[in-house]
């Protein structure tokens, strides 16, 4: 079978070539590289979109509260893979901006529960839509079928991450 040089550069294998252990490893390496590049570019785009509005840390805390409802600071920190101290600092800033409220738990006075305010829900949804619009350009080169296939495959990867490691409880969904 003739070699298609363009296809070889993109995938590392020719069409019709069966993958051995080395080929599978090569493709996995290229997938990892592509995911890393997508992540890096999405961070750059997100920083430009959120400039002067919201930090990435604020976004992920608001996203978690938006999807999961009120939680204790230590639970938020655990879901984000960090400690309570930096989460508390971010939450104090969000509270100052009237985006979240903090309230002592009725079960245990030592625990503080954080929840979004109505303003917080509106602000998060606006930020989310702006971010989604900016990031959607990353997928402009794909047709509808390709986007569907990619969504299914990424969903499998995210599900496997959740099953193998609770650190990935906050998935990268927009």
Order of alpha helices (4+ residues) and beta strands (2+ residues): alpha-alpha-alpha-beta-alpha-alpha-beta-beta-alpha-alpha
